[in-house]
């Protein structure tokens, strides 16, 4: 099995589902459309990646929780809008750097990465613009954005643990990510979190199949229809 495609495909699949949960609940209609479009981009990436690892439907709907290899960051609940934006800022910045390097390589992920990096550039810009608006907005929006950044910070270290089959400079990617995110947070008048980004089980075990409590509930919802009607077709 292509372990790299599985891990990256799970990241995209799980985050796509999380963003899809905003349908009908986003603060304004424009953002409902924007988040839905980002979710669809990620779903498209997930389908290609999972198809490189096996049968995409079986991998998405029939695996147990411990068989998923996604980052713990992407499975975190949406929370309020600031929480979703902080998650997007952290992940899209990482994903753009990742795909940018993969696109210039000769692995079987290069073609997907070359296309996806253009999509992810929009995802990153969307997250950055909202981080600036919320961080440098009202006292309440600033407070919520700061809280969200701090709450998710401990999950960011896992992004830079090497993945088998992904041949990039992980240390340099982490340094570039940290520089980029720090710049955005400071422009948004936010304080860069000081807590640990790695070391605890909750910050590094998603790739090994250990997930946080919210993931099990999300997975049950995502797989319910397929498991209730196995083999059904439209």
C-alpha positions as CSV (number, residue, x, y, z in Angstrom):
1,X,0.0,0.0,0.0
2,X,1.2,3.5,-0.8
3,X,1.6,4.8,2.8
4,X,2.3,8.4,1.7
5,X,-0.8,8.6,-0.4
6,X,-2.8,7.1,2.4
7,X,-1.6,9.6,5.0
8,X,-2.0,12.7,2.8
9,X,-5.3,11.4,1.5
10,X,-6.7,10.9,5.0
11,X,-5.6,14.5,5.9
12,X,-7.6,15.8,2.9
13,X,-10.6,13.5,3.5
14,X,-11.0,14.3,7.2
15,X,-10.6,18.1,6.8
16,X,-13.0,18.1,3.9
17,X,-15.6,16.5,6.1
18,X,-15.0,18.9,8.9
19,X,-15.4,21.9,6.6
20,X,-18.5,20.4,5.1
21,X,-20.1,20.5,8.5
22,X,-20.3,24.3,8.1
23,X,-23.0,23.9,5.4
24,X,-26.0,25.8,6.7
25,X,-24.1,27.1,9.7
26,X,-21.5,29.5,8.4
27,X,-21.7,33.1,9.7
28,X,-22.5,34.6,6.3
29,X,-23.6,33.0,2.9
30,X,-20.3,34.1,1.2
31,X,-18.3,32.1,3.7
32,X,-20.6,29.1,3.4
33,X,-19.8,29.0,-0.3
34,X,-16.1,29.6,0.3
35,X,-15.7,26.8,2.9
36,X,-17.7,24.4,0.7
37,X,-15.4,25.1,-2.2
38,X,-12.3,24.5,-0.1
39,X,-14.0,21.2,1.2
40,X,-14.6,20.1,-2.4
41,X,-11.0,20.9,-3.4
42,X,-9.8,18.7,-0.5
43,X,-12.2,16.0,-1.4
44,X,-10.9,15.9,-4.9
45,X,-7.4,15.6,-3.6
46,X,-8.5,12.8,-1.2
47,X,-10.1,10.8,-4.0
48,X,-6.9,10.8,-6.1
49,X,-4.6,10.1,-3.2
50,X,-6.7,7.2,-1.7
51,X,-7.1,5.7,-5.2
52,X,-3.3,5.4,-5.2
53,X,-3.5,3.5,-2.0
54,X,-6.4,1.2,-2.8
55,X,-10.2,1.4,-3.3
56,X,-11.1,4.9,-2.3
57,X,-14.6,4.0,-1.1
58,X,-13.5,1.1,1.0
59,X,-10.7,3.2,2.5
60,X,-13.0,6.1,3.3
61,X,-16.0,4.2,4.6
62,X,-15.0,0.8,5.8
63,X,-11.8,1.3,7.8
64,X,-11.9,1.5,11.6
65,X,-10.6,4.5,13.5
66,X,-7.2,3.1,14.2
67,X,-6.6,2.5,10.5
68,X,-6.7,6.2,9.6
69,X,-3.4,8.0,9.3
70,X,-4.5,11.6,9.3
71,X,-3.0,14.3,11.4
72,X,-4.7,15.0,14.6
73,X,-5.0,18.7,13.7
74,X,-7.4,18.1,10.8
75,X,-9.8,16.1,13.0
76,X,-10.3,18.7,15.6
77,X,-13.9,20.0,15.8
78,X,-14.8,23.2,14.0
79,X,-15.5,25.1,17.2
80,X,-16.4,28.8,16.5
81,X,-15.4,30.4,13.2
82,X,-12.1,31.6,14.6
83,X,-11.2,28.0,15.6
84,X,-11.9,26.9,12.0
85,X,-9.8,29.7,10.6
86,X,-6.8,28.9,12.9
87,X,-7.0,25.3,11.8
88,X,-7.0,26.4,8.2
89,X,-4.1,28.7,8.6
90,X,-1.9,26.1,10.2
91,X,-2.8,23.3,7.8
92,X,-3.0,25.2,4.5
93,X,0.4,26.8,5.1
94,X,1.8,23.4,5.7
95,X,0.0,21.8,2.7
96,X,1.2,24.5,0.3
97,X,4.8,24.0,1.4
98,X,4.4,20.2,1.1
99,X,2.8,20.2,-2.3
100,X,5.2,22.8,-3.6
101,X,8.2,20.5,-2.9
102,X,6.4,17.3,-4.1
103,X,5.5,19.0,-7.4
104,X,9.1,19.4,-8.3
105,X,10.0,15.8,-7.5
106,X,9.7,12.6,-9.5
107,X,7.4,10.6,-7.2
108,X,3.9,9.4,-8.2
109,X,2.5,12.3,-6.2
110,X,4.1,15.0,-8.3
111,X,1.2,15.3,-10.8
112,X,-1.4,15.7,-8.1
113,X,0.9,18.1,-6.1
114,X,1.4,20.4,-9.1
115,X,-2.4,20.8,-9.5
116,X,-3.2,20.9,-5.8
117,X,-0.7,23.5,-4.9
118,X,-2.7,26.1,-6.9
119,X,-5.8,25.2,-5.0
120,X,-4.0,25.3,-1.7
121,X,-2.6,28.7,-2.4
122,X,-6.2,30.0,-2.3
123,X,-6.9,28.1,0.9
124,X,-3.9,29.7,2.5
125,X,-4.8,33.2,1.3
126,X,-8.4,32.8,2.6
127,X,-7.2,31.7,6.0
128,X,-4.6,34.5,6.2
129,X,-7.1,37.2,5.3
130,X,-9.6,36.0,7.9
131,X,-6.9,35.7,10.5
132,X,-6.0,39.4,9.9
133,X,-9.7,40.4,10.0
134,X,-10.4,38.6,13.2
135,X,-7.1,39.3,15.0
136,X,-7.0,43.0,14.2
137,X,-10.8,43.4,14.4
138,X,-12.9,43.9,17.5
139,X,-11.9,43.1,21.0
140,X,-14.1,40.0,20.9
141,X,-12.8,38.7,17.6
142,X,-9.2,39.2,18.7
143,X,-9.9,37.3,21.9
144,X,-11.5,34.4,20.0
145,X,-8.7,34.2,17.4
146,X,-6.0,34.3,20.0
147,X,-7.7,31.5,22.0
148,X,-8.1,29.4,18.8
149,X,-4.5,29.8,17.8
150,X,-3.3,28.7,21.3
151,X,-5.8,25.8,21.5
152,X,-4.6,24.2,18.2
153,X,-0.9,25.0,18.5
154,X,0.0,21.7,20.2
155,X,-1.2,19.8,17.2
156,X,1.1,21.5,14.7
157,X,4.3,19.7,15.5
158,X,3.0,16.4,14.1
159,X,2.8,17.9,10.6
160,X,6.6,17.8,10.3
161,X,7.2,14.2,11.4
162,X,8.6,12.4,8.3
163,X,6.1,10.3,6.3
164,X,7.4,7.3,4.4
165,X,7.5,8.0,0.7
166,X,7.4,11.8,1.0
167,X,10.9,12.9,0.1
168,X,11.1,16.5,1.3
169,X,13.3,18.5,3.7
170,X,11.1,18.3,6.7
171,X,13.2,20.5,9.0
172,X,13.4,23.3,6.4
173,X,9.7,23.0,5.8
174,X,9.0,23.4,9.5
175,X,11.2,26.4,9.7
176,X,9.5,28.0,6.7
177,X,6.1,27.2,8.1
178,X,6.9,28.8,11.4
179,X,8.3,31.9,9.8
180,X,5.2,32.3,7.6
181,X,2.6,31.6,10.4
182,X,4.5,33.9,12.8
183,X,4.4,36.7,10.3
184,X,0.7,36.4,9.7
185,X,-0.1,36.2,13.5
186,X,2.0,39.3,14.2
187,X,0.3,41.3,11.4
188,X,-3.0,40.3,12.9
189,X,-1.8,41.7,16.3
190,X,-1.9,38.2,17.8
191,X,0.7,36.6,20.1
192,X,2.5,33.6,18.7
193,X,1.7,30.7,21.1
194,X,4.5,29.6,23.3
195,X,3.3,26.1,24.2
196,X,5.0,22.9,23.0
197,X,4.3,21.8,19.5
198,X,5.5,18.2,19.8
199,X,6.3,15.6,22.4
200,X,2.9,14.7,23.9
201,X,1.0,11.8,22.5
202,X,-1.8,14.2,21.4
203,X,0.7,16.0,19.1
204,X,2.2,13.2,17.2
205,X,0.2,10.0,17.1
206,X,-2.4,10.5,14.3
207,X,0.0,9.1,11.7
208,X,0.2,5.9,13.9
209,X,-3.5,5.6,14.1
210,X,-4.0,7.2,17.6
211,X,-6.7,9.8,17.4
212,X,-8.4,12.3,19.7
213,X,-11.9,11.7,21.1
214,X,-13.8,13.9,18.6
215,X,-12.6,11.8,15.6
216,X,-14.5,8.7,16.6
217,X,-17.8,10.6,16.6
218,X,-17.0,12.3,13.3
219,X,-16.1,9.0,11.6
220,X,-19.3,7.4,12.8
221,X,-21.3,10.2,11.1
222,X,-19.2,10.1,7.9
223,X,-19.5,6.3,7.5
224,X,-23.1,5.8,8.7
225,X,-24.9,5.8,5.4
226,X,-22.4,3.6,3.6
227,X,-22.4,1.0,6.4
228,X,-26.2,1.1,6.8
229,X,-26.7,0.3,3.1
230,X,-23.6,-1.8,2.0
231,X,-23.4,-2.2,-1.8
232,X,-26.2,0.3,-2.5
233,X,-26.0,2.3,-5.7
234,X,-27.9,5.3,-7.0
